[in-house]
Amino acid sequence: MMAALETISYTPMLYETFWALIPPIVAIVLALITKEVYSSLFVGITIGGVLYGICQNGESVDFNLERSVSHIFQDGMIGSLSDPYNVGILVFLVILGIMVCLMNEAGGSAAFGKWASTYIKSRVGAQIAAIVLGMLIFIDDYFNCLTVGSVMRPVTDSHKISRAKLAYLIDATAAPICIIAPISSWAAAVSGFVEGEDGFSVFIRAIPYNYYAIFTIIAMFSIVLLKVDFGPMKVHESNAANGDLITVKDAQFEKVEYQFTNSNGKVIDLVFPIIMLITSCVIGMIYTGGFFSGENFISAFSNSDASVGLMLGSFFALVITIVFYLCRNVIQFKKICECIPEGFKAMVPAILILTFAWTLKFMTDSLGAKDYVAGLVKLMSGNLINTLPAIIFLIAVFLAFATGTSWGTFGILIPIVVNAFQDKNPVLMIISISACMAGAVCGDHCSPISDTTIMASAGAQCNHVSHVSTQIPYVIVVAVISCLAYVIAGFVQNPVVPMVVGIAAIIGIFTAIKYVTKPVELES
């Protein structure tokens, strides 16, 4: 108890300074250079612990090794793993891993692959199918990543689409879709950060200004339909066309051929569990929001606990799926029991990265990174009033990229925006809130330590650093166009003109790239 009280009252010397951003920056740079995500994250965590242990003692500077080590393991790792929200997400992950294993053993995935092959005849068709499925699963980004990955991976593999490309399509239809979907866990989170206003109404009014999310969707269709690939992604796609779906070897995912032993499965053996999963998770989320205690559907979703809702929903979906398979006699009970540890093992890499990422986020929080950035935003208001949406977008991108959390970025920046514009310019307030949401999603989208990025890698069974490095050029193109749109929006204060300019820019840029790069061709 005394140690806990000391942690609460203690303030490190470097609190609320630029040094608070050093741990995630080091971790991200190391991951991109070394291609080793686990060691890079741990180095970032260690640096955060060292900075936390530096304190002012009168006129001298001291370093407390015991405090640093305790902060890394007891406060950071153990604290992250004992957090109820995080534990709920981990349970959800494990259950999804078990369900995917069950669907494979029951023959559902193989049957779906055969069915899809009769309708999806090309690489373009397979990628469009992945995008559309991702857009339909808008309830929660975690759920989106793992569900789309498990369903579409056999299809994209059969059409020689790289795992990196699949991971990008999954990631780009996760957070960007959730942030413009009124019925989603993200809408509930954003609504809760808007104090003194009708949070849900503000979220709805901000959707037309959420340029990054909208432009990302348009960019995906443009990339696929125009058959444009550039940067590191082009290397991965070229290798995939010649049979190498992974490029960067990863012990977890090197076996890319599917060995389905059950030929009795039908498409219903995959579709039914997915439908049950979606239905159960929706019911689970509105249950946690009080729907069955009298709240209406919208209020229940706004007040829901995504972690508990997804955990409960996935559990009941798993039980229903097991009963369904036993009734259909497509898989023996012994095989079902064997799928439990196999499903857990499949999720170990994602769980390990998530644990390190959560710990790194805790380090940045304990060093006051969010307060430091919030102070910068306050200093930038005033004469820059019309360019503030673009500035907020860029700050949100940097903060979410460095900390790996879009929701944390919402929590810091949205209250500041509301206080700055609430009684002065309501339209500019909506644009700035949307800029904050868009920037947070952009930074979260390409951050190596983001939960959603990690989930996308796991869903596609792609090397994590490969996923990050291949999608960053695509994200940068859309981010630059989005920033330009917010500059225009700050002056015209209308969603249409920036939208038209942005869409024209996206189509024009990707068309130009198509004519200066050689398209990927399948090996004959």
N, C-alpha and C positions, 0 to 999 in steps of 0.2 A: 504493500500500500504506500509506503514512504517513497519507493522508487517511482510509482505512478504519479504521486504528487509533485515530485521533483521534475518529472518530464513535463507536466502541465505548466509549472511555474517558470521553467527554464527557457530563456531566449538566447539562441546562439548569436555570436558576434556578427555574423554575416547575414542575419535575418533581413529579409525584404531588400536585398541588393541583387545586382546582376549575377552574383555568384550563385544564387539560388537556381539559376537556369543552366549552370555548368554541368551538373550530373546527367540530365537527359541529353544535352548536346553532345557530350563525350560518348555516351552510350550509342546514340544514333550514328555518329561519325564512325566509330569503331565497327559497328555492325555492317555499315556499307563498305568499309575498307577490307575488313577481315573475313566477311561473310559468315562470321560466327556470332549468332544472336545471343546464346546463353551467356558466354563469357563477357560479351560486350555489355549486356544488361547488368551483370554482376559487378563489373568495373564501375559502371555509373552509380550503382547502389553504394559501393564502397566509398567512392568519392563523396557522395552525399553524406555518408556517415562521418567521414573525416571532417568535412566542413561543419557538420552539426556539432562536433566536439570542440571546435575552436571558440573560445570565450574570452571576454574582457575581464581581467582581474586587476582592478585599480588602473594603473598606467601601463601594465604589462599584458601581454597576450599569452594565454595558456591553452594547452591542449589536453583533453581528458580522454585517454584511450578507452577506459572502461565505459564511459558514456557513449562513445562512438560505436563500439561493438554491440552494446546493449540496444542502441537505437536501430542498428541494422537488423539484428535477429529478433530481439524480443518485441520491440515496437513495430518494426517494419514487416518482416516475413511472418512472424507468428501473429501479429496484429492483423495483417491482411488476410491470412488464412482462417482467422477466427471471426472475421467480420461476417455477420449473418447474410448480408447481401451477396458478398463474394462466394460464400459457401453455397448459397442457392444457385448461383450461376455455374459453379463447378458440378453440382449434382445434376443440373440440367444438361451440361455437357456430357457427363458420363452416360446418362439415360439416352441421349441422342446417339452416342456411340454404340450403345447396346442395340438400339432400334435399327441402326444402319446394318449392323452385323446380322441381326435377325432377318432383315429384308433380303440380304444377300444369300443367307443360308436357305431361306424359304423359296428362293428362286424368283422373287419379285423383281429384283434389279435386272436379272438376265432377261426376264420376260418383257420388261419395259424397254430394254435395249433393243430386243428383236422387233417389238411393236414400233418403236421410234424409227428404226431403220427403214420401215416401209413408208413412212411419211416424211422423214427428214433425210433428204438426199444429198445435201451439200454441207460444206463447212459453214457457209453463211447461214443456212437454215438451222444448224445446231447452235450457233452463237445467238441467233435471234430467239430461239426457244429458251435459252438460258436467261436472256435479258427479260423476256416476257414473264417467265416463271418468277424471276427475282422481283419484278414489279408487282406481281400478284400477291406475293408474301410480304406485306408491308407492316405487319403487326409489330415486329421487333427485329432489330438488325442481327442479333445473335442467332435467333431462330432462322432468319433468312439465309445467312451464310452457310450454316450447316445443312439445312434442308435442300437448298438449291445445289450445293456441292454433291451431296449424296445421290440426288436424283439425276443430275446432268453429267456427272463425271464419266459414266460408261458411254454415254452418247457422244460427248466431245472427244473422248479417247478414240472412239471408233472412226471419227472423221479427222483424226490427226491434228487436233487443236491442242496446243501446248497447255500444260497445267498452269503456267504463268498467265496465259490469256484467260483461261477459265477463272483464275483467282481474281483477275482484274474485273471481269464481268460480274462476278459475285460481289466483290467489294463495292463496285460502282452502283449496284442495285440494292445495297443494304442501307447504309445511313442516308444517302441522297434521296432514296424513296421514302424512308421513314420520316424525314424532316419535312416533307410536304404532304404527308398523309395525316388527316385529322384524327383518324382512329389508329393510334400507335402509341407505344410506350414513350416515344420521343415527344410527341405532342403533349403528353401528360407532364413530362419533365419540364418542357419550356413554359407551359402554362403556370407551373408552380413557382417560377422565378420572376414572373411579372407581378410585382406588388402594387396595389392601388389601382389596378385595372382588371377588366375581365380577361384573364389569361387566355382562355380558349378563343375568345373573339379576336384578340390581338394576334394569336397564332394563325387564324384563318386569313386575316387581313394582310399578314406578312408573306403568305404563300406566293403571290404574284411577283414579289421582289426577291424571292430566294433563287437568285440567278445561278449560283454554283450548282445547286441540285438539278435545276431544270436544264442547264447547259450540259451537265454531265450525261444526262439521259440522251439528249440530242447528239452529243459527241459519240456515245457508244454506238448508236444506230449509224452515224456517219462513218465511223471506223470500220464497222462490219460490212455495211452495204457498199462502201467505196473500196473495200479490201485494202485498207491503209494500215501499215505497221511500220514503226520507226523506233530508233533507239535500241536499247537492249531487248525489247519485245520482239523486234524483227529477227534477232538471232535465235530466240526461243522458238518462234513460229517457223523459221526456216528449218531448224533441227527437227521440229515436230513433223513437218511435211516429209522428212526423210526417216521418220520412225522413232526419233528420240523425243519423247514427250516432256522430259524433265530438264535436260541440259546440264544443270548443276546437280550432281549426284547427291542424294540424301538417303541415308540408310533406311529411313522410315518409309520412303515412297519409291524405291528403286524398282520394286516389282509392279509393273504397270499392266501386266496381262491379268485378266480376270479368270479365275479358275472356279466357276460355279459348278458344283457337283449335283445340284438339284434341278432337274429339267421339268419337274411337275408344276413349277410355279406359274402363276398367271399375272397379268398386269394388275389385277385387283389386289394382289399380295403386296404391291408397293403403293398403289393409290389409296387403298383403305387406311393403312397406318398413317400416311401423310395427312389425309382428311381428318382422321381422329386426332392427330397431333395438333393441327391447326385449330380444330373445334375445341379441344380440351384446353389448349393454351389461352384461347380467347375467354373461355368460361373461367379458367383459373385467374386471369388478370382482373376480370370484372368482379369476381368473388372477393378478391383482396381489396377492391375499391368500394365494397359495400352494396353491390347491385342487388344481392339477395336479402339485404336489410332495408330496402326501400329507395336506394339511390337510382336515378335514371341511368341509362346506358352511357351517355356522354360523361356524366359526373363520375360514374364508377371507373371509367377508363382513365379519366384525368387524375383520379386519386389512387390508382392501382399501384401495387408493388410488383414491378416486372420480375424481379428475382423470384419471389415466392410464387407468383402466378405461373411463371414458366416452369418452375420446379414441380408444382402440383399438377399442372396440366400435362407435362411430359410423363409423369409417373402414371397417371390414369390412362394415358394413351398407350403406355408400355403394357399395362395389365390387359387392356382391351385387345391389343395386338397379339399378345401371347394366347389369350383365349380364342381369338379368331383363327390363329394358325393351328391350334390344337383341334378346333372344330373342323377345320378343312383338312386336317391330317397331312399337311405338307412338310411338317418338321416335327421330329420327336422331342419329347420333354428333355431328354438328356442333352440334345443339341442346343436347346434353348438355354439350359444352364451353362453350357460351355460358352455361349455367346456373351454372357455377363462379364467374365474377366477379359475376353477378347475385345469387347466394346470399350472397356475401361482402358486397356493398353493402347488402343487406337487413339485415345484422347490424351495420353500422357504428355506428348510434346506440347500440345496447346495449353494444358494445365500448367506445365512448368514455365512456359513463356509468360502466361497470364500472371502467375505468382510473382515472377521477377518484375513484370511491368507494374503490377499493383504496388509492389514494394518501392519501386523507383518513383512512382507518383507520390507515395507517402513521403519520400525524402524531399521532393520538391515542395510539397505542402508544408512540411515542418521547417523548411528554410524560407518560407514566405514568398514563394515565386508568384502566386496569384495576387497578393497584395502589392508586390512590386509592379506588376503589369497594370493593375487597376490604377495605381498612382500615375503611370505614364499616360493612360487614357484621359484622366482628368486634366492633365496638363495640356493636352492637345485640343481641347475644345476652345471656343471663343471665336477668333477671326477665321478659323478653318471650318466653320460651321457647315458649309455646303459640301466640303470634301470629307467631312467626318465619317460618312458611311463607308467610303473607300478605305480610310485609315483604320476604322474599326474592323473591317474585313481583314486587312493585312495583319493587324495585331491578333485577331482571333485565330488566323491561320498559324501564326508563329507560336502562340500559346498552346493551341491544341496539338501542334506537331511536337513541341518540346515536352509536353506533359502527357500526351497520349490520351487525353480525355476531352471530348466535346462537351459532355454534360457539365464538367467542372468549369469549362470556359463560359458556358451559358450562365452558370451561377455567379461568376465574377462580373462579366461585362453587361448582361441584360439589366440588372438593377441600376448600374451606372447610367446606362442609356435612358432608362425610364426617368431617373431623377433629373437628367440634363434637359430632356425635351418635353416632359409630361405636360407642363403648363405653358410651353412656348410654341412648339411646332409639332402637333400630333402626327402629321404626315411624315415628317422627317424622323420622328420617333419610331414609326413602323418600319421605315426603310432601314434605319440603323439597327433595329432589333433583328430584322431579316439579314442584314449584313453580318451581324454577330453570329447568327445561326449558320449562315452559309460559310463563313470563315472557319467556324469551329468544325463543321463537317469536312471542309477541305483539308484542314490540318490533320484531323482525325483519320481521314481517308488515306493519307500517304505516310502517316507516322509508323515507324517500325514497332513502337511500344503501345500502339492503340489496340484495345480489345477487339474491335471490329476487323482490323487488318490481320490480327493473329487468327481470328475465326475464319476469315476468308482463305488464308493459307491452309488451315486445317480442313476446311470444307473441300477445297480443290486438291488436297494432298500435294501441295507445292512447297518447295523449299522457301522458308519465310523471307529470307533476304532476297531471293530471286523475285518473289512477288513484289516486294517493296521497290527494288531497283528498276523493274520493268514498267511499273505503273506510274512512277514519279514524272517522267516526261509527259505523259498524257494528262496527268493532274495539273502540271504547270501550265500547259496550253490553256486549259479550261479556267484555271485560276486567274491568269493574266486577263483573259477576256471578261471574266466576272468582275474583276477590279475596275476595268474600264467601264463596265455597265453601271457600277456603283458611283463612279465619278459623274457619269451622265445623270443618273437618278437623283443625285444630291442637288442638282441644279434644276432639272425639269420636274422633279417630284411627281413622276408619272411612270407606271410600270411598262407601258407599251413601247416607247421609243428605245430605252435601253435593251429591251427584250429583242426587238427587231434587229438592232445593231449587233447584238451578241450572237444571235442565230446566224445572221449573214456572215459574221466573222468566223464562226466555227466551221460552217460549210465551206467557206472560201479557203481557210487555212488547210483543212484536211484534203480538199481537192487539189490544192497546190502541192501538198506533200505527196499525194498519189502520183503526180506527174514528174516528181524529181526523185522518187524512189522506185526500185524494181519490186513489183508485187511478189508475194510468196507463192510458189508453185509446188503442187504436190508431186512427189516422185512417181514417175510412171511405172 
